[in-house]
Amino acid sequence: MVRRPRGAAFMADAFVFPGGSVDEGDKLPSSDACCIAAIRELFEEAGVLLAVDQSRAPVRTDGDAWFDEARRAIKEGKRTFRELLDERGLALAVDELAFFARWITPSSEPRRFDARFFLARMPPGQTARFDETELKEQRWATPRALLDDHARGGIKLPPPTLWHLRDLSRRASIDEALAWARARTVEPVRPKLVPADGTLAIVLPWDPEYPSLPGEGAVIDRAHEVAGATDRFLLVDGRWQPSPAGSF
């Protein structure tokens, strides 16, 4: 996980998965732009490169001076991610990505995102190193440990991150998690942001009140695999908490 700055316009001071927006350079006819963007953002924000060399072996970057130099050159705009791959004879390991979720920010939000979530195995011979110019911290931990830290008030996690960490906390290994991710049916989740009980609520599409609330979105049956016992998240003392209590 990486922590966003306190002054960030979106999800300030929260721990989130590395990621970002699709750039023009990610839009290639032969590949899904979201997959390319996910790999590029993982490289830029966390220093992890999902790529293979000409022998189809995973790239190992620990101890290689070119890697830090390349990240710096891309950050400074001296070269593009695509140029780096071409110079090193590398190909993106798109097949390593498992697309497992899609959430779209509420229509009432001034800044909106259509976010895809991917799972991948950490490549051997690499060490995650966060971008200290844009981010404040990185943390490697089990999903359960992160959820517990949030519940104690130690860190802040946004509702989609809470939801996906809860799903991942139920998998015993990376193999099990990848198999689960590749087998599930992804349904776009469009929460609604509304006032509730003197605070704000993120209401999920299987909440009984969802159809009657203002905002865009389609109802999802509670029996669908993307749904769960949690109906909504409430903002309590600056942190999002699942409701009903104990549903996580």
C-alpha atoms as an extended CHARMM CRD file, in Angstrom:
* protein
*
       248  EXT
         1         1  MET       CA              0.0000000000        0.0000000000        0.0000000000  PROA      1               0.0000000000
         2         2  VAL       CA              1.0790000000        3.6160000000       -0.5650000000  PROA      2               0.0000000000
         3         3  ARG       CA             -0.0420000000        6.6590000000        1.4260000000  PROA      3               0.0000000000
         4         4  ARG       CA             -1.2140000000        9.7730000000       -0.3660000000  PROA      4               0.0000000000
         5         5  PRO       CA             -0.1330000000       13.2420000000        0.8830000000  PROA      5               0.0000000000
         6         6  ARG       CA             -2.2890000000       15.0990000000        3.4010000000  PROA      6               0.0000000000
         7         7  GLY       CA             -2.8790000000       17.8920000000        0.9020000000  PROA      7               0.0000000000
         8         8  ALA       CA             -3.9750000000       15.6460000000       -1.9760000000  PROA      8               0.0000000000
         9         9  ALA       CA             -7.2040000000       16.6810000000       -3.7040000000  PROA      9               0.0000000000
        10        10  PHE       CA             -8.5410000000       13.0990000000       -3.5870000000  PROA      10              0.0000000000
        11        11  MET       CA             -8.2050000000       10.5150000000       -0.7950000000  PROA      11              0.0000000000
        12        12  ALA       CA             -5.8140000000       12.7200000000        1.1720000000  PROA      12              0.0000000000
        13        13  ASP       CA             -3.6540000000       10.9150000000        3.7740000000  PROA      13              0.0000000000
        14        14  ALA       CA             -5.2330000000        7.5550000000        2.8810000000  PROA      14              0.0000000000
        15        15  PHE       CA             -3.4430000000        4.3030000000        2.1460000000  PROA      15              0.0000000000
        16        16  VAL       CA             -4.3940000000        3.0310000000       -1.3100000000  PROA      16              0.0000000000
        17        17  PHE       CA             -3.2280000000        0.5360000000       -3.9040000000  PROA      17              0.0000000000
        18        18  PRO       CA             -0.6720000000        1.9590000000       -6.3650000000  PROA      18              0.0000000000
        19        19  GLY       CA             -2.4730000000        3.2370000000       -9.4430000000  PROA      19              0.0000000000
        20        20  GLY       CA             -3.5490000000        6.1940000000      -11.5120000000  PROA      20              0.0000000000
        21        21  SER       CA             -5.0990000000        7.3640000000      -14.7490000000  PROA      21              0.0000000000
        22        22  VAL       CA             -4.8090000000        6.0590000000      -18.2980000000  PROA      22              0.0000000000
        23        23  ASP       CA             -2.4120000000        8.1560000000      -20.4030000000  PROA      23              0.0000000000
        24        24  GLU       CA             -2.4760000000        8.5790000000      -24.1760000000  PROA      24              0.0000000000
        25        25  GLY       CA              0.6370000000        6.3910000000      -24.4000000000  PROA      25              0.0000000000
        26        26  ASP       CA             -1.2640000000        3.5130000000      -22.7700000000  PROA      26              0.0000000000
        27        27  LYS       CA             -3.7930000000        3.3400000000      -25.5870000000  PROA      27              0.0000000000
        28        28  LEU       CA             -2.4360000000        0.7010000000      -27.9760000000  PROA      28              0.0000000000
        29        29  PRO       CA             -4.6190000000       -1.2190000000      -30.4640000000  PROA      29              0.0000000000
        30        30  SER       CA             -3.2310000000       -4.5930000000      -29.3750000000  PROA      30              0.0000000000
        31        31  SER       CA             -3.7000000000       -4.2340000000      -25.5990000000  PROA      31              0.0000000000
        32        32  ASP       CA             -6.1940000000       -3.0940000000      -22.9750000000  PROA      32              0.0000000000
        33        33  ALA       CA             -5.2040000000        0.4550000000      -22.0110000000  PROA      33              0.0000000000
        34        34  CYS       CA             -6.2450000000       -0.1520000000      -18.3970000000  PROA      34              0.0000000000
        35        35  CYS       CA             -3.8310000000       -3.0990000000      -18.1250000000  PROA      35              0.0000000000
        36        36  ILE       CA             -0.9630000000       -1.0460000000      -19.5520000000  PROA      36              0.0000000000
        37        37  ALA       CA             -1.8070000000        1.8730000000      -17.2460000000  PROA      37              0.0000000000
        38        38  ALA       CA             -1.8800000000       -0.4500000000      -14.2330000000  PROA      38              0.0000000000
        39        39  ILE       CA              1.5980000000       -1.7930000000      -15.0100000000  PROA      39              0.0000000000
        40        40  ARG       CA              3.0020000000        1.6700000000      -15.7510000000  PROA      40              0.0000000000
        41        41  GLU       CA              1.5580000000        3.2010000000      -12.5800000000  PROA      41              0.0000000000
        42        42  LEU       CA              2.8340000000        0.2730000000      -10.5000000000  PROA      42              0.0000000000
        43        43  PHE       CA              6.2940000000        0.9680000000      -11.9210000000  PROA      43              0.0000000000
        44        44  GLU       CA              6.1140000000        4.7280000000      -11.3690000000  PROA      44              0.0000000000
        45        45  GLU       CA              4.5550000000        4.7010000000       -7.8950000000  PROA      45              0.0000000000
        46        46  ALA       CA              5.9220000000        1.5020000000       -6.3340000000  PROA      46              0.0000000000
        47        47  GLY       CA              9.0180000000        0.6520000000       -8.3690000000  PROA      47              0.0000000000
        48        48  VAL       CA              7.6650000000       -2.7580000000       -9.3950000000  PROA      48              0.0000000000
        49        49  LEU       CA              7.9390000000       -3.7180000000      -13.0750000000  PROA      49              0.0000000000
        50        50  LEU       CA              5.7010000000       -6.4510000000      -14.4680000000  PROA      50              0.0000000000
        51        51  ALA       CA              7.7020000000       -7.2270000000      -17.6090000000  PROA      51              0.0000000000
        52        52  VAL       CA              9.6540000000      -10.0280000000      -19.2820000000  PROA      52              0.0000000000
        53        53  ASP       CA             12.8430000000      -10.0220000000      -21.3350000000  PROA      53              0.0000000000
        54        54  GLN       CA             13.3290000000      -11.5290000000      -24.7950000000  PROA      54              0.0000000000
        55        55  SER       CA             13.6100000000      -15.0260000000      -23.2950000000  PROA      55              0.0000000000
        56        56  ARG       CA             10.2400000000      -14.4430000000      -21.5230000000  PROA      56              0.0000000000
        57        57  ALA       CA             11.9430000000      -14.4460000000      -18.1260000000  PROA      57              0.0000000000
        58        58  PRO       CA             10.6030000000      -12.0210000000      -15.4870000000  PROA      58              0.0000000000
        59        59  VAL       CA             12.7080000000       -8.8780000000      -15.1630000000  PROA      59              0.0000000000
        60        60  ARG       CA             14.8860000000       -8.7090000000      -12.0430000000  PROA      60              0.0000000000
        61        61  THR       CA             15.7800000000       -5.1820000000      -10.9690000000  PROA      61              0.0000000000
        62        62  ASP       CA             17.4240000000       -5.4260000000       -7.5380000000  PROA      62              0.0000000000
        63        63  GLY       CA             20.8910000000       -3.8850000000       -7.6690000000  PROA      63              0.0000000000
        64        64  ASP       CA             20.5380000000       -2.6430000000      -11.2650000000  PROA      64              0.0000000000
        65        65  ALA       CA             21.4840000000        1.0350000000      -11.6410000000  PROA      65              0.0000000000
        66        66  TRP       CA             19.5000000000        1.3980000000      -14.8760000000  PROA      66              0.0000000000
        67        67  PHE       CA             16.2290000000        0.8510000000      -13.0500000000  PROA      67              0.0000000000
        68        68  ASP       CA             16.4690000000        3.8680000000      -10.7350000000  PROA      68              0.0000000000
        69        69  GLU       CA             17.8560000000        5.9990000000      -13.5660000000  PROA      69              0.0000000000
        70        70  ALA       CA             14.9570000000        4.9890000000      -15.8110000000  PROA      70              0.0000000000
        71        71  ARG       CA             12.3350000000        5.8150000000      -13.1780000000  PROA      71              0.0000000000
        72        72  ARG       CA             13.9250000000        9.2130000000      -12.6390000000  PROA      72              0.0000000000
        73        73  ALA       CA             14.1020000000        9.9400000000      -16.3900000000  PROA      73              0.0000000000
        74        74  ILE       CA             10.4350000000        9.0690000000      -16.8460000000  PROA      74              0.0000000000
        75        75  LYS       CA              9.4640000000       11.1820000000      -13.8320000000  PROA      75              0.0000000000
        76        76  GLU       CA             11.3830000000       14.1500000000      -15.2930000000  PROA      76              0.0000000000
        77        77  GLY       CA              9.8050000000       13.6830000000      -18.7180000000  PROA      77              0.0000000000
        78        78  LYS       CA             13.0870000000       12.7990000000      -20.4360000000  PROA      78              0.0000000000
        79        79  ARG       CA             11.7010000000        9.5540000000      -21.8190000000  PROA      79              0.0000000000
        80        80  THR       CA              8.4350000000        7.6230000000      -21.8900000000  PROA      80              0.0000000000
        81        81  PHE       CA              7.5870000000        4.2790000000      -20.3740000000  PROA      81              0.0000000000
        82        82  ARG       CA              7.2540000000        2.8460000000      -23.8870000000  PROA      82              0.0000000000
        83        83  GLU       CA             10.7330000000        4.0970000000      -24.8020000000  PROA      83              0.0000000000
        84        84  LEU       CA             12.1790000000        2.4380000000      -21.7110000000  PROA      84              0.0000000000
        85        85  LEU       CA             10.6390000000       -0.9140000000      -22.6510000000  PROA      85              0.0000000000
        86        86  ASP       CA             11.9130000000       -0.6630000000      -26.2340000000  PROA      86              0.0000000000
        87        87  GLU       CA             15.4410000000        0.3140000000      -25.1370000000  PROA      87              0.0000000000
        88        88  ARG       CA             15.6800000000       -2.6640000000      -22.7750000000  PROA      88              0.0000000000
        89        89  GLY       CA             13.9850000000       -5.1430000000      -25.1290000000  PROA      89              0.0000000000
        90        90  LEU       CA             11.2070000000       -5.7430000000      -22.6080000000  PROA      90              0.0000000000
        91        91  ALA       CA              7.5580000000       -6.7200000000      -23.0230000000  PROA      91              0.0000000000
        92        92  LEU       CA              4.7770000000       -6.0450000000      -20.5390000000  PROA      92              0.0000000000
        93        93  ALA       CA              3.6360000000       -9.1150000000      -18.5810000000  PROA      93              0.0000000000
        94        94  VAL       CA             -0.0490000000       -8.3220000000      -19.0950000000  PROA      94              0.0000000000
        95        95  ASP       CA             -1.0050000000      -11.9720000000      -18.5550000000  PROA      95              0.0000000000
        96        96  GLU       CA              0.1880000000      -11.6680000000      -14.9540000000  PROA      96              0.0000000000
        97        97  LEU       CA             -2.6990000000       -9.2910000000      -14.1740000000  PROA      97              0.0000000000
        98        98  ALA       CA             -5.9710000000      -10.6640000000      -12.8200000000  PROA      98              0.0000000000
        99        99  PHE       CA             -8.8360000000       -8.1610000000      -13.1980000000  PROA      99              0.0000000000
       100       100  PHE       CA            -11.0890000000       -8.6510000000      -10.1790000000  PROA      100             0.0000000000
       101       101  ALA       CA            -13.1400000000       -5.5110000000       -9.4880000000  PROA      101             0.0000000000
       102       102  ARG       CA            -14.4980000000       -2.2810000000      -10.9280000000  PROA      102             0.0000000000
       103       103  TRP       CA            -15.8610000000        0.6360000000       -8.8770000000  PROA      103             0.0000000000
       104       104  ILE       CA            -17.1810000000        3.9480000000      -10.2040000000  PROA      104             0.0000000000
       105       105  THR       CA            -17.2460000000        6.9990000000       -7.9350000000  PROA      105             0.0000000000
       106       106  PRO       CA            -20.6670000000        8.4680000000       -7.0440000000  PROA      106             0.0000000000
       107       107  SER       CA            -22.2070000000       10.8770000000       -9.5490000000  PROA      107             0.0000000000
       108       108  SER       CA            -22.3990000000       13.5500000000       -6.8360000000  PROA      108             0.0000000000
       109       109  GLU       CA            -18.5940000000       13.6770000000       -6.5360000000  PROA      109             0.0000000000
       110       110  PRO       CA            -16.8780000000       16.6040000000       -8.3450000000  PROA      110             0.0000000000
       111       111  ARG       CA            -14.0030000000       14.2870000000       -9.3530000000  PROA      111             0.0000000000
       112       112  ARG       CA            -15.0720000000       10.9410000000      -10.7850000000  PROA      112             0.0000000000
       113       113  PHE       CA            -13.1500000000        7.7650000000      -11.5550000000  PROA      113             0.0000000000
       114       114  ASP       CA            -13.9760000000        4.5080000000      -13.2890000000  PROA      114             0.0000000000
       115       115  ALA       CA            -11.4660000000        2.3420000000      -11.4320000000  PROA      115             0.0000000000
       116       116  ARG       CA            -10.4000000000       -1.1760000000      -12.3580000000  PROA      116             0.0000000000
       117       117  PHE       CA             -8.5850000000       -3.2930000000       -9.7700000000  PROA      117             0.0000000000
       118       118  PHE       CA             -5.9800000000       -5.9060000000      -10.6360000000  PROA      118             0.0000000000
       119       119  LEU       CA             -4.0960000000       -8.5540000000       -8.6940000000  PROA      119             0.0000000000
       120       120  ALA       CA             -0.5850000000       -9.7940000000       -9.5710000000  PROA      120             0.0000000000
       121       121  ARG       CA              2.1910000000      -11.8090000000       -8.0370000000  PROA      121             0.0000000000
       122       122  MET       CA              5.2100000000       -9.8040000000       -6.8380000000  PROA      122             0.0000000000
       123       123  PRO       CA              8.0520000000      -10.5630000000       -9.3070000000  PROA      123             0.0000000000
       124       124  PRO       CA             11.1450000000      -12.2980000000       -7.8990000000  PROA      124             0.0000000000
       125       125  GLY       CA             14.3020000000      -10.2130000000       -7.7250000000  PROA      125             0.0000000000
       126       126  GLN       CA             12.4450000000       -6.9470000000       -7.1830000000  PROA      126             0.0000000000
       127       127  THR       CA             11.8880000000       -4.7260000000       -4.1490000000  PROA      127             0.0000000000
       128       128  ALA       CA              9.0540000000       -2.2190000000       -3.9580000000  PROA      128             0.0000000000
       129       129  ARG       CA             10.2440000000        1.3840000000       -3.5320000000  PROA      129             0.0000000000
       130       130  PHE       CA              7.5970000000        4.0810000000       -3.4470000000  PROA      130             0.0000000000
       131       131  ASP       CA              7.8680000000        7.4030000000       -5.2840000000  PROA      131             0.0000000000
       132       132  GLU       CA              8.8620000000        9.8240000000       -2.5170000000  PROA      132             0.0000000000
       133       133  THR       CA              8.0320000000       12.9030000000       -4.6170000000  PROA      133             0.0000000000
       134       134  GLU       CA              4.3010000000       12.0730000000       -4.8570000000  PROA      134             0.0000000000
       135       135  LEU       CA              3.6690000000        9.6980000000       -1.9600000000  PROA      135             0.0000000000
       136       136  LYS       CA              4.4370000000        9.7690000000        1.7440000000  PROA      136             0.0000000000
       137       137  GLU       CA              4.8800000000        6.1330000000        2.7450000000  PROA      137             0.0000000000
       138       138  GLN       CA              4.6170000000        2.5250000000        1.6480000000  PROA      138             0.0000000000
       139       139  ARG       CA              3.5800000000       -0.4820000000        3.6590000000  PROA      139             0.0000000000
       140       140  TRP       CA              3.7610000000       -4.2290000000        3.0340000000  PROA      140             0.0000000000
       141       141  ALA       CA              1.2660000000       -6.0900000000        5.2060000000  PROA      141             0.0000000000
       142       142  THR       CA             -1.3730000000       -8.7910000000        5.0650000000  PROA      142             0.0000000000
       143       143  PRO       CA             -4.8810000000       -7.6020000000        4.1750000000  PROA      143             0.0000000000
       144       144  ARG       CA             -6.1120000000       -8.5450000000        7.6550000000  PROA      144             0.0000000000
       145       145  ALA       CA             -3.3670000000       -6.5310000000        9.3620000000  PROA      145             0.0000000000
       146       146  LEU       CA             -4.2790000000       -3.4480000000        7.3150000000  PROA      146             0.0000000000
       147       147  LEU       CA             -7.9780000000       -3.8200000000        8.1120000000  PROA      147             0.0000000000
       148       148  ASP       CA             -7.2060000000       -4.1780000000       11.8250000000  PROA      148             0.0000000000
       149       149  ASP       CA             -4.9370000000       -1.1150000000       11.7610000000  PROA      149             0.0000000000
       150       150  HSD       CA             -7.7010000000        0.9130000000       10.1280000000  PROA      150             0.0000000000
       151       151  ALA       CA            -10.2500000000       -0.2920000000       12.7030000000  PROA      151             0.0000000000
       152       152  ARG       CA             -7.8960000000        0.8210000000       15.5160000000  PROA      152             0.0000000000
       153       153  GLY       CA             -7.5350000000        4.2700000000       13.9530000000  PROA      153             0.0000000000
       154       154  GLY       CA             -3.9200000000        3.7840000000       12.9150000000  PROA      154             0.0000000000
       155       155  ILE       CA             -4.4160000000        4.3540000000        9.1920000000  PROA      155             0.0000000000
       156       156  LYS       CA             -7.1190000000        5.5720000000        6.8040000000  PROA      156             0.0000000000
       157       157  LEU       CA             -8.5000000000        3.3080000000        4.0840000000  PROA      157             0.0000000000
       158       158  PRO       CA            -11.1270000000        4.4180000000        1.5040000000  PROA      158             0.0000000000
       159       159  PRO       CA            -14.2720000000        2.2850000000        1.0830000000  PROA      159             0.0000000000
       160       160  PRO       CA            -13.2120000000        0.4610000000       -2.1420000000  PROA      160             0.0000000000
       161       161  THR       CA             -9.8320000000       -0.3600000000       -0.5870000000  PROA      161             0.0000000000
       162       162  LEU       CA            -11.5190000000       -1.6170000000        2.5790000000  PROA      162             0.0000000000
       163       163  TRP       CA            -13.8440000000       -3.7610000000        0.4930000000  PROA      163             0.0000000000
       164       164  HSD       CA            -11.0950000000       -5.3550000000       -1.5860000000  PROA      164             0.0000000000
       165       165  LEU       CA             -8.8070000000       -5.9460000000        1.4020000000  PROA      165             0.0000000000
       166       166  ARG       CA            -11.7050000000       -7.7300000000        3.0700000000  PROA      166             0.0000000000
       167       167  ASP       CA            -12.0950000000       -9.9780000000        0.0200000000  PROA      167             0.0000000000
       168       168  LEU       CA             -8.3570000000      -10.6670000000       -0.1110000000  PROA      168             0.0000000000
       169       169  SER       CA             -8.1780000000      -11.3590000000        3.6310000000  PROA      169             0.0000000000
       170       170  ARG       CA            -10.3310000000      -14.4300000000        3.0150000000  PROA      170             0.0000000000
       171       171  ARG       CA             -7.7310000000      -16.0400000000        0.6970000000  PROA      171             0.0000000000
       172       172  ALA       CA             -5.0440000000      -18.1700000000        2.3290000000  PROA      172             0.0000000000
       173       173  SER       CA             -2.3360000000      -17.6420000000       -0.3030000000  PROA      173             0.0000000000
       174       174  ILE       CA             -1.4520000000      -15.6910000000       -3.4410000000  PROA      174             0.0000000000
       175       175  ASP       CA             -2.2960000000      -18.7730000000       -5.5320000000  PROA      175             0.0000000000
       176       176  GLU       CA             -5.7620000000      -18.9380000000       -3.9910000000  PROA      176             0.0000000000
       177       177  ALA       CA             -6.2470000000      -15.1920000000       -4.4200000000  PROA      177             0.0000000000
       178       178  LEU       CA             -5.2570000000      -15.2740000000       -8.0960000000  PROA      178             0.0000000000
       179       179  ALA       CA             -7.5220000000      -18.2490000000       -8.7840000000  PROA      179             0.0000000000
       180       180  TRP       CA            -10.4210000000      -16.4460000000       -7.0870000000  PROA      180             0.0000000000
       181       181  ALA       CA             -9.7450000000      -13.2370000000       -9.0270000000  PROA      181             0.0000000000
       182       182  ARG       CA             -9.6030000000      -14.9720000000      -12.4130000000  PROA      182             0.0000000000
       183       183  ALA       CA            -12.7660000000      -17.0060000000      -11.8060000000  PROA      183             0.0000000000
       184       184  ARG       CA            -15.1100000000      -14.2760000000      -10.5740000000  PROA      184             0.0000000000
       185       185  THR       CA            -17.6020000000      -12.2670000000      -12.6020000000  PROA      185             0.0000000000
       186       186  VAL       CA            -16.8690000000       -8.5350000000      -12.3500000000  PROA      186             0.0000000000
       187       187  GLU       CA            -19.8830000000       -6.2670000000      -12.0050000000  PROA      187             0.0000000000
       188       188  PRO       CA            -19.3930000000       -2.4690000000      -11.8820000000  PROA      188             0.0000000000
       189       189  VAL       CA            -20.1890000000       -1.1420000000       -8.4070000000  PROA      189             0.0000000000
       190       190  ARG       CA            -21.6230000000        2.3980000000       -8.3810000000  PROA      190             0.0000000000
       191       191  PRO       CA            -22.0360000000        3.5780000000       -4.7760000000  PROA      191             0.0000000000
       192       192  LYS       CA            -24.1010000000        6.6300000000       -3.8560000000  PROA      192             0.0000000000
       193       193  LEU       CA            -22.8150000000        9.3640000000       -1.5290000000  PROA      193             0.0000000000
       194       194  VAL       CA            -25.5700000000       10.7360000000        0.7320000000  PROA      194             0.0000000000
       195       195  PRO       CA            -25.9920000000       12.4850000000        4.1090000000  PROA      195             0.0000000000
       196       196  ALA       CA            -26.9950000000       10.0880000000        6.8960000000  PROA      196             0.0000000000
       197       197  ASP       CA            -27.2820000000       10.3690000000       10.6810000000  PROA      197             0.0000000000
       198       198  GLY       CA            -25.3500000000       13.6250000000       10.8320000000  PROA      198             0.0000000000
       199       199  THR       CA            -22.4880000000       12.3340000000        8.7000000000  PROA      199             0.0000000000
       200       200  LEU       CA            -21.8760000000       10.9940000000        5.1860000000  PROA      200             0.0000000000
       201       201  ALA       CA            -22.6470000000        7.5210000000        3.9080000000  PROA      201             0.0000000000
       202       202  ILE       CA            -21.3640000000        5.5690000000        0.9220000000  PROA      202             0.0000000000
       203       203  VAL       CA            -24.3830000000        3.4090000000        0.0660000000  PROA      203             0.0000000000
       204       204  LEU       CA            -23.7270000000        0.2200000000       -1.8790000000  PROA      204             0.0000000000
       205       205  PRO       CA            -25.9840000000       -1.0850000000       -4.6840000000  PROA      205             0.0000000000
       206       206  TRP       CA            -27.4590000000       -3.9420000000       -2.5970000000  PROA      206             0.0000000000
       207       207  ASP       CA            -28.5350000000       -1.6780000000        0.2760000000  PROA      207             0.0000000000
       208       208  PRO       CA            -32.3900000000       -1.7900000000        0.5600000000  PROA      208             0.0000000000
       209       209  GLU       CA            -32.5330000000        2.0340000000        0.3560000000  PROA      209             0.0000000000
       210       210  TYR       CA            -30.2560000000        2.2970000000       -2.6850000000  PROA      210             0.0000000000
       211       211  PRO       CA            -33.0110000000        2.5070000000       -5.3700000000  PROA      211             0.0000000000
       212       212  SER       CA            -34.7540000000        5.4060000000       -3.6030000000  PROA      212             0.0000000000
       213       213  LEU       CA            -31.6170000000        7.5280000000       -3.1050000000  PROA      213             0.0000000000
       214       214  PRO       CA            -30.5520000000       10.2540000000       -5.5620000000  PROA      214             0.0000000000
       215       215  GLY       CA            -27.6920000000        9.5390000000       -7.9450000000  PROA      215             0.0000000000
       216       216  GLU       CA            -26.7580000000        7.2360000000      -10.8040000000  PROA      216             0.0000000000
       217       217  GLY       CA            -26.3710000000        3.5010000000      -10.4380000000  PROA      217             0.0000000000
       218       218  ALA       CA            -27.8660000000        0.0780000000      -10.9540000000  PROA      218             0.0000000000
       219       219  VAL       CA            -29.0860000000       -2.2170000000       -8.1910000000  PROA      219             0.0000000000
       220       220  ILE       CA            -27.0220000000       -5.3600000000       -7.5920000000  PROA      220             0.0000000000
       221       221  ASP       CA            -28.6740000000       -8.3770000000       -5.9960000000  PROA      221             0.0000000000
       222       222  ARG       CA            -27.2170000000       -9.2720000000       -2.6060000000  PROA      222             0.0000000000
       223       223  ALA       CA            -26.7110000000      -12.8240000000       -3.8500000000  PROA      223             0.0000000000
       224       224  HSD       CA            -24.2390000000      -11.6100000000       -6.5110000000  PROA      224             0.0000000000
       225       225  GLU       CA            -20.6120000000      -12.4630000000       -5.7520000000  PROA      225             0.0000000000
       226       226  VAL       CA            -19.5320000000       -8.8040000000       -5.7010000000  PROA      226             0.0000000000
       227       227  ALA       CA            -22.0390000000       -8.0540000000       -2.9010000000  PROA      227             0.0000000000
       228       228  GLY       CA            -21.7740000000       -8.7290000000        0.8140000000  PROA      228             0.0000000000
       229       229  ALA       CA            -23.2100000000       -8.2090000000        4.2830000000  PROA      229             0.0000000000
       230       230  THR       CA            -21.9970000000       -4.6040000000        4.4530000000  PROA      230             0.0000000000
       231       231  ASP       CA            -24.6750000000       -2.2620000000        3.0630000000  PROA      231             0.0000000000
       232       232  ARG       CA            -22.8450000000        1.0520000000        3.4100000000  PROA      232             0.0000000000
       233       233  PHE       CA            -19.8490000000        2.8670000000        4.8650000000  PROA      233             0.0000000000
       234       234  LEU       CA            -20.2650000000        5.7140000000        7.3680000000  PROA      234             0.0000000000
       235       235  LEU       CA            -17.7230000000        8.4970000000        7.8810000000  PROA      235             0.0000000000
       236       236  VAL       CA            -16.8990000000        8.4010000000       11.6160000000  PROA      236             0.0000000000
       237       237  ASP       CA            -14.1920000000       10.6650000000       13.0620000000  PROA      237             0.0000000000
       238       238  GLY       CA            -12.5960000000       11.0600000000        9.6520000000  PROA      238             0.0000000000
       239       239  ARG       CA            -12.5380000000        7.3280000000        8.8540000000  PROA      239             0.0000000000
       240       240  TRP       CA            -14.9110000000        5.1900000000        6.8240000000  PROA      240             0.0000000000
       241       241  GLN       CA            -16.4760000000        2.3810000000        8.8590000000  PROA      241             0.0000000000
       242       242  PRO       CA            -18.5670000000       -0.5450000000        7.5520000000  PROA      242             0.0000000000
       243       243  SER       CA            -22.2410000000       -0.6980000000        8.4810000000  PROA      243             0.0000000000
       244       244  PRO       CA            -23.8370000000       -2.6750000000        9.9750000000  PROA      244             0.0000000000
       245       245  ALA       CA            -21.0460000000       -2.8980000000       12.5680000000  PROA      245             0.0000000000
       246       246  GLY       CA            -19.2470000000       -6.2200000000       12.5440000000  PROA      246             0.0000000000
       247       247  SER       CA            -20.1780000000       -6.9960000000        8.9220000000  PROA      247             0.0000000000
       248       248  PHE       CA            -16.4850000000       -7.1410000000        8.0330000000  PROA      248             0.0000000000
